[in-house]
Amino acid sequence: MQTKTKAPVTVGDVIAWFDERQDKRDAFLRANGLAAAILTPVGEDCAFRRYFRLHHNDRAMILMEAVPDNAEFVTPGHKLSDFIRIGTALRDTGVATPQVYAADAENGYVLLEDFGSTSFKQALEQDLAREDAYALATDVLTHMRQAVNAETLALPRYYDSHVHTALRRVIDWYLPAIRQQRNADGLAGEYLAVWQQIEDGLPPCPQGFLHIDFHFENLMWRPQRTGLAQCGVLDFQGAMIGPQPYDLANLLEDARVDVPLDIRMNMLARYTSGMDAAERDLFLRWYRILATQFHCRVIGQFIRLAVKDGKPRYLPMIPRLQNYIIEGLKDPILSPLREFFAAQSVSFTEAVDFEPSEIAAFIAF
């Protein structure tokens, strides 16, 4: 008997699902004295959440409408209950995360402190100096490394997580997209063996708290505050215990913005300034490994989002990821990976120009 393949859930499916539950949202607002509040949409993200700004009695708040933890299509690593508990723990250490005013986690609704509408990315496009923005964000990461006890938060381990497993997405999604054909059997295994060879050549990487999604669209600019509080931190619910350079690599080699090389070097020096020479050398080696692993995951993830989830808006960012990978492969520590891709005739200069429906047949979902 042939098993019927389940159709992927698209963003359109989830928006329709949210809209069908408007009675639950209205009940949550009524229960919190906000039945008359005016809601203005302020966006969504790739984890099937959306946000509204509420204006009521001259007060602004944010309503997060999320897929509940028990929903069949909840995004891995994006539980609403984790958002609430991790945000509280971070705020207790001095990280500026939004205060939770009310929550109905069972149905997927949270009322949050409003950090305004200016992300660090938007602030850069206005008048925030680039060096100052990266210095503040780097200092927040340093603070989290030093002040947050990841073990007490009962966080998942990076190397056991869906994030690390998705390292192979460059093989599973990028290669079929550029080749317009299915991969040969065993190719992903060969690729993962190359990474294992690279990692086995180094001492273990120091572990600690990881935000996991630390980039300028998840950081809010709050110029009316001082010190670290000028940086409002969002989207931390996927936090893990893992290799320390991961978050810094995410920040400094972001798929969304160009980060000048001098700023990357300055921030690496800033973050490692308290380390001795051996610690710094190990950190920088692992930084290169983790940054390139990150790009190899995300370049496939963006294609996956387009094909599987109906979200093509990330595809224009792929050339930036290609450039990061090309640059990273120049490092001698990644020479086995450079040789692997060369043997596959993959240069990361390939044009990624396709309709998502055209390549679905070449990908093993």
Rosetta blueprint (number, residue, H / E / L):
1 M L
2 Q L
3 T L
4 K L
5 T L
6 K L
7 A L
8 P L
9 V L
10 T L
11 V H
12 G H
13 D H
14 V H
15 I H
16 A H
17 W H
18 F H
19 D H
20 E H
21 R L
22 Q H
23 D H
24 K H
25 R H
26 D H
27 A H
28 F H
29 L H
30 R H
31 A H
32 N L
33 G L
34 L L
35 A L
36 A L
37 A L
38 I E
39 L E
40 T E
41 P E
42 V E
43 G E
44 E E
45 D E
46 C L
47 A L
48 F L
49 R E
50 R E
51 Y E
52 F E
53 R E
54 L E
55 H E
56 H E
57 N L
58 D L
59 R E
60 A E
61 M E
62 I E
63 L E
64 M E
65 E E
66 A E
67 V L
68 P L
69 D L
70 N L
71 A L
72 E L
73 F L
74 V L
75 T L
76 P L
77 G L
78 H L
79 K L
80 L H
81 S H
82 D H
83 F H
84 I H
85 R H
86 I H
87 G H
88 T H
89 A H
90 L H
91 R H
92 D H
93 T L
94 G L
95 V L
96 A E
97 T L
98 P L
99 Q L
100 V E
101 Y E
102 A E
103 A E
104 D E
105 A L
106 E L
107 N L
108 G L
109 Y E
110 V E
111 L E
112 L E
113 E E
114 D L
115 F L
116 G L
117 S L
118 T L
119 S E
120 F H
121 K H
122 Q H
123 A H
124 L H
125 E L
126 Q L
127 D L
128 L L
129 A L
130 R H
131 E H
132 D H
133 A H
134 Y H
135 A H
136 L H
137 A H
138 T H
139 D H
140 V H
141 L H
142 T H
143 H H
144 M H
145 R H
146 Q H
147 A H
148 V L
149 N L
150 A H
151 E H
152 T H
153 L H
154 A L
155 L L
156 P L
157 R E
158 Y H
159 Y H
160 D H
161 S L
162 H H
163 V H
164 H H
165 T H
166 A H
167 L H
168 R H
169 R H
170 V H
171 I H
172 D H
173 W H
174 Y H
175 L H
176 P H
177 A H
178 I H
179 R H
180 Q L
181 Q L
182 R L
183 N L
184 A L
185 D L
186 G L
187 L H
188 A H
189 G H
190 E H
191 Y H
192 L H
193 A H
194 V H
195 W H
196 Q H
197 Q H
198 I H
199 E H
200 D H
201 G L
202 L L
203 P L
204 P L
205 C L
206 P L
207 Q E
208 G E
209 F E
210 L E
211 H L
212 I L
213 D L
214 F L
215 H L
216 F H
217 E H
218 N H
219 L E
220 M E
221 W E
222 R L
223 P L
224 Q L
225 R L
226 T L
227 G H
228 L H
229 A H
230 Q H
231 C E
232 G E
233 V E
234 L L
235 D L
236 F L
237 Q L
238 G L
239 A L
240 M E
241 I E
242 G E
243 P E
244 Q L
245 P H
246 Y H
247 D H
248 L H
249 A H
250 N H
251 L H
252 L H
253 E L
254 D L
255 A L
256 R L
257 V L
258 D L
259 V L
260 P L
261 L H
262 D H
263 I H
264 R H
265 M H
266 N H
267 M H
268 L H
269 A H
270 R H
271 Y H
272 T L
273 S L
274 G L
275 M L
276 D L
277 A H
278 A H
279 E H
280 R H
281 D H
282 L H
283 F H
284 L H
285 R H
286 W H
287 Y H
288 R H
289 I H
290 L H
291 A H
292 T H
293 Q H
294 F H
295 H H
296 C H
297 R H
298 V H
299 I H
300 G H
301 Q H
302 F H
303 I H
304 R H
305 L H
306 A H
307 V H
308 K H
309 D L
310 G L
311 K L
312 P H
313 R H
314 Y H
315 L H
316 P H
317 M H
318 I H
319 P H
320 R H
321 L H
322 Q H
323 N H
324 Y H
325 I H
326 I H
327 E H
328 G H
329 L L
330 K L
331 D L
332 P H
333 I H
334 L H
335 S H
336 P H
337 L H
338 R H
339 E H
340 F H
341 F H
342 A H
343 A H
344 Q L
345 S L
346 V L
347 S L
348 F L
349 T L
350 E L
351 A L
352 V L
353 D L
354 F L
355 E L
356 P H
357 S H
358 E H
359 I H
360 A H
361 A H
362 F H
363 I L
364 A L
365 F L
